[in-house]
Amino acid sequence: MAKYLLSPLRLAVGWGISPRLLGTIAVVMLTLLRLTIGWHFITEGVDKYQAGNWSAKPFFANARGPFAGHFRQMVWDYDGTMRLDVDQTKVNWAYYRDQISGHYGFDEKQAAAAQNNYIKAVDQYEIVLQLNANEVQEFQLGLDRVAELDGDSVASGVSSLSGQRESVRKELSQKIAPVFDQIDAIWENYELAQNKVASPEQLLTHSAYKLTRPRLQMMDTSVIDTMVPYFDMIVGWCLLLGLFTPVAALAAACFLGSVFLSQYPPVTGPGSSNYQLIEGLACLVLAATGAGRFAGLDFFLHLIIRKFNGDDAATA
């Protein structure tokens, strides 16, 4: 009788014999947790891949907290240095013109069309800069002023001045955004126009040639935007199958941890980064418990490792 009366209390404090041992219920819950997080990563990766134009730029550009500067710098051309450099832009577009000509094997007529596309894009680009010369100059002067404030340790230590600096940076970004949008549209239209020069036969035998943005840093959104969808899907499948679970879970935890730090301190509401923190900690639980050995492929890998290491003989 006492056994049944104490069952609710036992359930409240833990059903297992010892907190150091995982019971059946704990194993089932860990497996469900692994499957749920794995499926979440897979769907996120598939959605980003199918979107085609997914970018981490808005997320990094709106980073806040002590690491905000680091994350903002991970946005490709975050300060407009590349897009506002006329000479460098012309060099990049000319290089792309020559590369796509070799990619498809353009004849003289097609090469002339590619040159016309280049001239047209340059003309549009220069017109945009001329029409927005005041905005561009104000933006560049504003960046210089913000850089001075960033280097001022006294101003950085005063919360009111720090908030003012963030307001100035946000205002500058909002004012220059339409100009950058126009320049980005010229880049995209130039790539589209050059690929349209190819004949139907050339398009059948060659894949579309992308206009790659020049790398300005070792790691920025020009690289991250390509990697993240595949990263999400790989991590998701590893967790779903229980394959190399500790490695996959740790990678997921680091990724989610970086998301949390980019939006620190977290706020409440749908945009809160607390969700990433919670899921990241759950991934650490999966890694620490080797959850892939429960209804996962890691179970079989673990058996093979134990066999070759002689663990069975040692415990016998």
C-alpha positions in Angstrom: 0.0 0.0 0.0 2.8 2.4 0.9 4.4 1.8 -2.5 1.3 3.0 -4.3 0.8 6.0 -1.9 4.3 7.1 -2.5 4.2 6.8 -6.3 3.1 10.4 -6.9 6.0 11.6 -4.7 8.4 9.3 -6.4 7.2 10.7 -9.8 7.7 14.2 -8.5 11.3 13.8 -7.4 12.4 11.3 -10.2 11.3 7.8 -11.0 14.7 6.3 -11.6 16.7 4.4 -9.0 19.5 6.9 -9.1 19.8 10.3 -10.7 23.1 9.0 -12.2 21.2 6.4 -14.2 18.9 7.0 -17.1 15.6 5.2 -16.8 13.3 4.2 -19.7 11.3 7.4 -19.5 14.5 9.5 -19.6 15.8 7.6 -22.6 12.5 8.1 -24.4 12.4 11.8 -23.7 16.0 12.3 -24.8 15.2 10.4 -28.0 12.2 12.6 -28.7 14.2 15.7 -27.9 16.9 14.7 -30.4 14.3 13.9 -33.1 12.5 17.2 -32.5 15.6 19.4 -32.7 16.9 17.4 -35.7 13.6 17.9 -37.5 13.7 21.6 -36.6 17.2 22.0 -38.1 16.2 20.1 -41.3 13.1 22.2 -41.9 15.1 25.4 -41.3 17.8 24.4 -43.7 15.3 23.3 -46.4 13.3 26.5 -46.1 16.5 28.6 -46.5 17.7 26.6 -49.4 14.3 26.7 -51.3 14.0 30.4 -50.7 17.1 30.9 -52.8 17.7 34.5 -51.6 17.9 33.9 -47.8 20.5 36.0 -46.1 21.7 36.5 -42.6 22.3 40.2 -43.4 19.2 41.7 -41.7 19.9 39.6 -38.6 23.6 40.7 -38.3 22.9 44.2 -39.3 20.5 44.6 -36.4 22.8 43.0 -33.8 22.9 44.5 -30.4 24.8 44.1 -27.2 28.6 44.0 -26.4 29.3 41.9 -29.6 27.2 43.9 -31.9 30.2 45.5 -33.7 31.7 42.1 -34.4 28.4 40.7 -35.9 27.8 43.9 -38.0 31.2 43.5 -39.6 30.1 40.0 -40.8 27.6 41.7 -43.1 29.1 41.8 -46.6 30.2 45.4 -47.3 28.5 46.6 -44.1 30.0 50.1 -44.4 29.5 50.4 -48.2 33.3 50.5 -48.9 32.9 48.1 -51.9 29.7 49.3 -53.4 30.7 53.0 -53.2 34.1 52.4 -54.8 33.6 53.2 -58.5 37.0 51.9 -59.7 36.7 48.6 -57.8 33.2 48.0 -58.9 34.2 48.5 -62.6 37.0 46.0 -62.1 34.7 43.4 -60.6 32.1 43.8 -63.3 34.7 43.7 -66.1 36.3 40.6 -64.6 32.8 39.0 -64.5 32.2 39.9 -68.1 35.4 38.2 -69.2 34.8 35.1 -67.0 31.2 34.5 -68.2 32.4 34.9 -71.8 34.8 32.1 -71.3 32.3 30.0 -69.2 29.8 29.9 -72.1 32.2 30.3 -74.9 30.7 33.5 -76.4 31.3 34.3 -80.0 32.1 37.8 -81.2 28.5 38.9 -81.3 27.8 37.6 -77.8 31.0 39.2 -76.5 29.9 42.5 -77.9 26.5 42.1 -76.2 28.3 41.3 -72.9 30.3 44.5 -73.3 27.1 46.5 -73.9 25.7 45.1 -70.7 28.8 46.1 -68.9 28.6 49.7 -70.2 24.9 49.9 -69.4 25.5 48.7 -65.8 28.3 51.1 -65.2 26.2 54.0 -66.6 23.3 53.1 -64.2 25.7 52.8 -61.3 27.3 56.2 -61.9 23.9 57.8 -62.3 22.8 56.4 -58.9 25.9 57.8 -57.3 25.4 61.2 -58.9 21.8 61.5 -57.9 22.5 60.5 -54.4 25.9 62.3 -53.9 24.7 64.2 -50.9 23.4 61.1 -49.1 26.6 59.2 -49.9 28.7 62.0 -48.5 26.6 62.3 -45.4 26.8 58.6 -44.8 30.6 58.5 -45.1 31.0 61.5 -42.8 28.6 59.9 -40.4 30.7 56.7 -40.4 33.8 58.6 -39.6 32.0 60.3 -36.7 30.8 56.9 -35.3 34.3 55.5 -35.6 35.6 58.3 -33.5 33.0 57.7 -30.9 33.8 53.9 -30.9 37.4 54.7 -30.3 36.5 57.0 -27.4 36.7 54.8 -24.3 35.1 57.6 -22.1 32.1 57.9 -24.5 31.8 54.1 -24.7 31.5 53.9 -21.0 28.6 56.3 -20.7 25.4 54.5 -21.4 23.5 57.6 -22.7 26.3 58.4 -25.2 26.5 54.7 -26.2 22.8 54.7 -26.9 23.2 58.0 -28.9 25.9 56.4 -30.9 23.6 53.4 -31.8 20.9 55.8 -32.8 23.2 57.7 -35.1 24.4 54.4 -36.7 20.8 53.2 -37.2 19.8 56.6 -38.7 22.7 56.5 -41.1 21.9 52.9 -42.2 18.2 53.9 -42.8 19.1 56.9 -44.9 21.7 55.1 -47.1 19.6 51.9 -47.4 17.7 53.1 -50.6 21.0 53.9 -52.3 22.4 50.5 -51.5 19.2 48.8 -52.6 19.5 50.5 -56.0 23.2 49.5 -56.3 22.4 45.9 -55.3 19.6 45.8 -58.0 22.2 46.9 -60.6 24.5 44.0 -59.5 21.6 41.5 -59.8 20.3 42.8 -63.1 23.8 42.8 -64.6 24.3 39.2 -63.6 20.9 38.3 -65.1 21.6 40.3 -68.4 25.0 38.6 -68.9 23.5 35.1 -68.5 20.7 35.9 -70.9 23.4 36.5 -73.6 24.0 32.8 -73.7 22.1 30.8 -76.4 19.6 28.1 -75.4 22.2 25.5 -76.4 24.8 27.1 -74.2 22.4 27.2 -71.3 21.6 23.5 -71.6 25.3 22.5 -71.5 26.4 25.1 -68.9 25.1 26.1 -65.5 24.2 29.7 -64.8 27.3 31.7 -64.0 27.0 33.7 -60.7 28.4 37.1 -60.1 30.3 36.5 -56.9 30.7 39.3 -54.5 34.4 40.0 -53.7 35.5 38.7 -50.3 36.2 41.5 -48.0 36.7 39.4 -44.8 37.5 35.8 -44.0 33.9 35.2 -42.9 31.0 37.4 -43.9 27.5 36.9 -45.3 28.7 36.2 -48.8 30.0 32.9 -47.3 27.6 32.5 -44.4 24.5 32.7 -46.6 25.7 29.8 -48.7 26.9 27.6 -45.8 24.0 27.9 -43.3 21.3 26.1 -45.2 23.6 23.1 -45.7 24.8 23.3 -42.1 21.3 23.2 -40.9 20.4 20.2 -43.0 23.5 18.2 -42.2 23.2 18.9 -38.4 19.5 18.1 -38.6 20.0 14.7 -40.4 22.8 13.7 -38.0 20.5 14.4 -35.0 17.5 12.7 -36.6 19.5 9.6 -37.4 21.5 9.7 -34.2 24.8 9.8 -36.2 27.8 11.5 -34.6 25.4 13.0 -32.2 27.9 14.7 -29.8 29.6 16.5 -32.7 26.4 17.5 -34.4 24.8 18.6 -31.1 27.9 20.7 -30.1 28.0 22.3 -33.5 24.3 23.2 -33.2 24.8 24.5 -29.6 27.7 26.8 -30.8 25.6 28.0 -33.7 22.6 28.8 -31.5 24.9 30.3 -28.9 26.2 32.8 -31.5 22.6 33.7 -32.4 21.9 34.4 -28.7 25.0 36.5 -28.3 24.2 38.6 -31.4 20.9 39.7 -29.8 22.1 40.1 -26.2 20.6 41.0 -23.9 17.5 39.2 -25.0 14.1 40.8 -25.1 10.6 39.2 -24.7 8.3 38.5 -27.5 8.5 36.6 -30.8 11.9 38.1 -31.7 13.5 37.0 -28.4 16.8 35.1 -28.6 15.9 33.2 -25.5 14.5 30.5 -27.7 17.9 29.9 -29.3 19.5 29.8 -25.8 17.0 27.2 -24.6 17.5 25.0 -27.7 21.2 25.4 -27.5 21.3 24.2 -23.9 19.1 21.2 -25.0 21.7 20.4 -27.6 24.4 20.4 -24.9 22.3 17.8 -23.0 22.1 15.7 -26.2 25.9 15.9 -26.6 26.6 15.2 -22.9 24.4 12.1 -22.7 25.4 10.6 -26.1 21.7 10.6 -27.0 22.4 9.1 -30.5 23.1 5.7 -28.8 19.4 5.6 -28.0 17.4 4.5 -31.1 20.2 5.9 -33.3 23.1 4.8 -35.5 25.6 5.8 -32.8 24.5 2.7 -31.0 26.0 0.5 -33.6 29.1 2.7 -34.0 29.6 2.5 -30.2 29.4 -1.3 -30.4 32.1 -1.4 -33.1 34.4 0.9 -31.1 34.0 -1.2 -28.0 34.8 -4.3 -29.9 38.0 -3.1 -31.4 39.1 -1.4 -28.2 38.5 -4.5 -26.2 36.1 -2.8 -23.7 33.9 -5.9 -23.6 36.8 -8.1 -22.5 37.9 -5.6 -19.9 34.4 -5.5 -18.3 33.8 -9.2 -18.5 
